[in-house]
Amino acid sequence: MPYGAQITRTNPACLLFLIDQSGSMSEPFVGGAGQSKAEVVADAVNRLIQNVVLRSAKADGVRDYFRVGVLGYGRDIRAGLGGTAPFDVLVPVSRVGNLPLRVENRTKLVPDGAGGVIEQPIKFPVWFDAEADGKTPMCAVMAAAGLAVQGFVDAFPDAYPPMVLNLTDGVPSDGNPLENARKLQALATSDGATLLFNLLISSKPVPADYFPAGEETFTDNFSKLLFRMSSELPPKLWDAARAEGHPVRPGARGVVLNADPTAIVRFLDIGTRITPTGR
C-alpha cells in the first residue's frame, strides 16, 4: 500500500516548507494578536520544527528520522535551517535540533487549577525568522523545491514520499506555478508520489475552509489554482484530518483556504503527521 513506508535513520522522511516572504506578509494578521502574517507563520513553523525534533529524540540524542528544509520566497529565494539553495536545502533533523538561531524567553497561558489561567515562562527555540519584502515568485520556488526533492528521492528511493507544504498570502508574481507544481508532484519514491499541500493565509475574518474535495464553491481563481496544485490526502493524513473533526470527503486535498492563526498550526500538524518507527 502506498504511503506506508517505515521511517528510520536509513530511510528518513522529507519535510520541506515553502514560505511566502513577499511584502504583503508584513500586513497585520486578522486575529493574530497584533502580529504580522510573517510573524504568525514564523512562530507556527518554529513550533512545528521543535515538534519534529522532539519526535526524533531518543535517549542517545536526536536521531535523523527526517530531512527538513525551508525555502523562503520574496525578494529572492533562500534556504533556511542552515541549508543552501538549490542543492543543499534539506538538513538532517539532528543538525537542525542542535543549531537554532537563538532561544527566546516567552510566556504561555496554562490553567491555574482554580478555573483561571496564569502565565508560565518557557524557552522558545527560533530556527526561522519572519521576513517580508519583494514579490511572490511561486513558480521559481516550486522549481527550487523540485531540485531539492529530486536530490532526496535519488538518495532515498524507498523512503516515505516527500512532503512539501507551501504557505502563502498572495497571487504568484512570476506566472502560473501549476506546471512546476505538477512536475514536483511527479517526483516519487517506490512508496508514492511527492505530496504538495498549500495554505492560503486569510486577509479577512472569514472561516477557514479545510481540505475540500472540490472547487465548485470557490469564487476566485487563485483559490482554484491552489486546489489544483494540491495533492489528495493519503489515507493516514485523511484519517488524521477526520480525527481533528474535519468533515473530509473522498478526494479531499491538502489545501486550506482563508487560514487564520489556528488554522496554520492545525494545517502544519496534520500535514506532517507521520511517525518514525524508532530504529
C-alpha positions as CSV (number, residue, x, y, z in Angstrom):
1,M,0.0,0.0,0.0
2,P,1.5,3.4,-0.9
3,Y,2.4,6.0,1.7
4,G,3.2,3.3,4.2
5,A,7.0,3.1,4.2
6,Q,8.6,2.9,7.6
7,I,10.6,5.9,8.7
8,T,14.0,5.1,10.0
9,R,17.5,6.6,10.2
10,T,18.5,4.8,7.0
11,N,15.1,5.6,5.3
12,P,14.2,9.1,6.6
13,A,11.2,11.3,5.7
14,C,11.4,14.6,3.9
15,L,9.6,17.8,5.1
16,L,10.1,20.9,3.0
17,F,8.4,24.2,3.8
18,L,7.9,26.9,1.2
19,I,7.2,30.2,3.0
20,D,5.9,33.3,1.2
21,Q,8.1,36.3,2.3
22,S,6.6,38.9,0.0
23,G,6.0,42.4,1.1
24,S,2.3,41.8,1.8
25,M,3.3,39.4,4.6
26,S,4.2,42.5,6.7
27,E,0.4,43.3,6.9
28,P,-1.4,42.6,10.2
29,F,-2.8,39.0,10.6
30,V,-6.5,39.1,11.2
31,G,-6.8,37.6,14.7
32,G,-3.1,37.5,15.1
33,A,-2.9,39.5,18.4
34,G,-1.1,42.3,16.7
35,Q,1.4,40.2,14.9
36,S,2.1,40.4,11.2
37,K,1.3,37.5,8.8
38,A,5.1,36.8,8.6
39,E,5.4,36.7,12.4
40,V,2.5,34.3,12.8
41,V,3.8,32.0,10.1
42,A,7.3,32.1,11.6
43,D,6.0,31.1,15.0
44,A,4.0,28.3,13.6
45,V,6.9,26.9,11.6
46,N,9.3,27.1,14.6
47,R,6.8,25.2,16.8
48,L,6.4,22.6,14.1
49,I,10.2,22.2,13.8
50,Q,10.5,21.9,17.5
51,N,7.9,19.1,17.4
52,V,9.8,17.3,14.7
53,V,13.0,17.5,16.7
54,L,11.2,16.1,19.8
55,R,9.6,13.3,17.7
56,S,13.1,12.3,16.7
57,A,14.6,12.5,20.2
58,K,15.7,9.3,21.9
59,A,17.9,8.5,24.9
60,D,21.0,8.7,22.8
61,G,20.1,12.0,21.2
62,V,18.1,13.3,18.2
63,R,18.0,10.6,15.5
64,D,18.0,11.5,11.9
65,Y,14.5,10.3,11.0
66,F,13.8,13.4,9.0
67,R,15.5,15.7,6.5
68,V,14.0,19.2,7.0
69,G,14.2,22.3,4.8
70,V,12.7,25.7,4.4
71,L,12.7,27.8,1.3
72,G,11.6,31.4,1.8
73,Y,10.5,33.3,-1.4
74,G,10.1,37.0,-1.7
75,R,12.9,39.4,-2.8
76,D,14.8,36.2,-3.6
77,I,14.7,32.5,-2.8
78,R,16.7,31.5,0.2
79,A,17.1,28.3,2.2
80,G,16.7,28.4,6.0
81,L,17.8,26.0,8.8
82,G,21.5,26.2,7.7
83,G,20.8,24.8,4.2
84,T,21.7,26.4,0.9
85,A,19.7,26.7,-2.3
86,P,19.4,25.0,-4.7
87,F,21.1,21.7,-4.0
88,D,21.6,21.5,-0.2
89,V,18.2,22.7,1.1
90,L,17.3,19.6,3.2
91,V,19.1,19.3,6.6
92,P,19.3,16.3,8.9
93,V,17.0,16.9,11.9
94,S,19.8,16.3,14.4
95,R,21.7,19.2,12.9
96,V,18.6,21.4,13.0
97,G,17.9,20.5,16.6
98,N,21.4,21.4,17.7
99,L,21.6,24.7,15.9
100,P,18.7,27.1,16.5
101,L,19.4,30.7,15.6
102,R,18.6,31.5,19.3
103,V,16.4,30.6,22.2
104,E,13.9,33.2,23.3
105,N,12.2,33.7,26.7
106,R,8.5,33.7,26.2
107,T,5.3,33.0,28.2
108,K,2.3,30.8,27.6
109,L,-1.0,30.6,29.4
110,V,-1.7,27.5,31.5
111,P,-4.6,26.5,33.8
112,D,-4.1,27.6,37.4
113,G,-6.2,24.8,38.8
114,A,-8.9,27.1,40.0
115,G,-10.7,27.8,36.7
116,G,-8.4,30.5,35.6
117,V,-5.1,30.8,33.7
118,I,-1.6,32.0,34.6
119,E,1.4,33.0,32.6
120,Q,4.2,30.4,32.6
121,P,7.7,31.2,31.3
122,I,9.0,28.9,28.5
123,K,12.1,28.6,26.3
124,F,11.2,29.0,22.6
125,P,13.8,27.9,20.1
126,V,13.9,30.0,16.9
127,W,15.2,28.5,13.6
128,F,13.3,30.7,11.2
129,D,12.8,34.4,11.3
130,A,9.9,36.5,9.9
131,E,10.7,38.4,6.8
132,A,8.5,40.3,4.3
133,D,10.0,42.0,1.2
134,G,9.5,41.8,-2.5
135,K,7.1,39.9,-4.7
136,T,5.7,36.3,-4.8
137,P,7.9,34.2,-7.1
138,M,5.9,31.0,-6.6
139,C,6.9,29.5,-10.0
140,A,10.5,29.8,-9.1
141,V,10.2,28.4,-5.6
142,M,8.3,25.3,-7.0
143,A,11.2,24.8,-9.4
144,A,13.7,25.1,-6.5
145,A,11.7,22.7,-4.4
146,G,11.8,20.2,-7.3
147,L,15.6,20.3,-7.3
148,A,15.7,19.7,-3.5
149,V,13.1,16.8,-3.7
150,Q,14.9,15.2,-6.7
151,G,18.1,15.0,-4.6
152,F,16.2,13.4,-1.7
153,V,14.4,10.9,-4.0
154,D,17.8,9.9,-5.6
155,A,19.4,9.4,-2.2
156,F,16.4,7.6,-0.6
157,P,14.4,5.9,-3.4
158,D,12.4,3.7,-1.0
159,A,11.5,6.5,1.6
160,Y,8.1,7.7,2.6
161,P,7.2,10.2,-0.2
162,P,8.5,13.8,0.3
163,M,6.1,16.2,1.8
164,V,6.1,19.9,0.7
165,L,4.0,22.5,2.4
166,N,3.5,25.9,0.8
167,L,2.2,28.8,2.9
168,T,1.3,32.0,1.0
169,D,-1.0,35.0,1.2
170,G,-0.9,36.2,-2.4
171,V,-1.1,35.6,-6.1
172,P,2.1,34.5,-7.8
173,S,4.1,37.3,-9.4
174,D,6.1,35.2,-11.9
175,G,3.4,33.4,-13.9
176,N,1.3,30.3,-13.3
177,P,3.0,27.8,-11.0
178,L,0.8,24.9,-11.9
179,E,3.2,23.2,-14.3
180,N,6.1,23.4,-11.9
181,A,3.8,22.1,-9.1
182,R,2.9,19.1,-11.2
183,K,6.5,18.4,-12.0
184,L,7.2,18.5,-8.3
185,Q,4.3,16.1,-7.6
186,A,5.6,13.7,-10.3
187,L,8.8,13.1,-8.3
188,A,8.3,9.8,-6.5
189,T,9.9,7.1,-4.3
190,S,8.8,3.5,-4.5
191,D,6.2,4.3,-1.9
192,G,4.4,7.0,-3.8
193,A,4.5,10.5,-5.4
194,T,5.5,13.7,-3.6
195,L,2.8,15.3,-1.6
196,L,2.3,19.0,-2.2
197,F,0.0,20.8,0.3
198,N,-1.0,24.5,0.1
199,L,-2.3,27.1,2.6
200,L,-3.7,30.5,1.7
201,I,-3.4,33.0,4.6
202,S,-6.6,35.0,5.1
203,S,-6.7,38.8,4.8
204,K,-10.3,38.9,6.1
205,P,-12.1,37.5,9.2
206,V,-13.8,34.6,7.4
207,P,-14.0,30.9,8.4
208,A,-11.2,28.7,7.1
209,D,-12.0,26.0,4.5
210,Y,-10.1,22.8,5.4
211,F,-9.3,20.1,2.9
212,P,-12.0,20.5,0.3
213,A,-12.7,17.7,-2.2
214,G,-13.8,20.1,-5.0
215,E,-13.5,23.7,-6.2
216,E,-17.2,24.2,-7.1
217,T,-17.8,26.7,-4.2
218,F,-14.6,28.8,-4.8
219,T,-15.3,32.3,-6.0
220,D,-11.8,33.3,-7.0
221,N,-9.3,31.9,-9.5
222,F,-6.4,31.8,-7.1
223,S,-8.2,29.5,-4.6
224,K,-9.0,27.2,-7.6
225,L,-5.3,27.3,-8.6
226,L,-4.1,26.3,-5.1
227,F,-6.7,23.5,-5.1
228,R,-5.5,22.2,-8.4
229,M,-1.9,22.4,-7.2
230,S,-2.6,20.3,-4.1
231,S,-2.3,16.5,-3.6
232,E,-5.0,14.3,-2.3
233,L,-4.6,13.4,1.3
234,P,-3.2,9.9,1.6
235,P,-5.1,7.5,4.0
236,K,-3.2,8.2,7.2
237,L,-3.5,12.0,6.8
238,W,-7.1,11.7,5.7
239,D,-7.7,9.8,9.0
240,A,-5.8,12.5,10.9
241,A,-8.0,15.2,9.4
242,R,-11.1,13.3,10.4
243,A,-9.8,12.7,13.9
244,E,-9.4,16.5,14.2
245,G,-13.0,17.0,13.4
246,H,-12.8,18.0,9.8
247,P,-15.7,16.5,7.7
248,V,-13.4,15.4,4.9
249,R,-14.9,13.7,1.9
250,P,-13.3,11.2,-0.6
251,G,-10.9,13.1,-2.8
252,A,-10.1,15.7,-0.1
253,R,-7.0,17.6,-1.0
254,G,-4.2,19.0,1.2
255,V,-5.3,22.7,0.9
256,V,-6.6,25.1,3.5
257,L,-8.1,28.4,2.3
258,N,-8.6,31.6,4.3
259,A,-6.4,30.3,7.1
260,D,-6.3,32.1,10.5
261,P,-3.5,31.6,13.0
262,T,-5.2,28.5,14.5
263,A,-5.7,27.0,11.0
264,I,-2.0,27.4,10.2
265,V,-1.0,25.4,13.3
266,R,-3.6,22.7,12.5
267,F,-2.5,22.5,8.9
268,L,1.1,22.0,9.7
269,D,0.3,19.4,12.4
270,I,-2.0,17.3,10.2
271,G,0.1,17.8,7.1
272,T,3.2,16.4,8.8
273,R,1.7,13.7,11.0
274,I,4.0,10.8,10.2
275,T,5.8,8.9,12.9
276,P,9.3,7.3,13.0
277,T,9.4,3.6,13.7
278,G,12.1,4.0,16.4
279,R,15.1,2.4,14.6
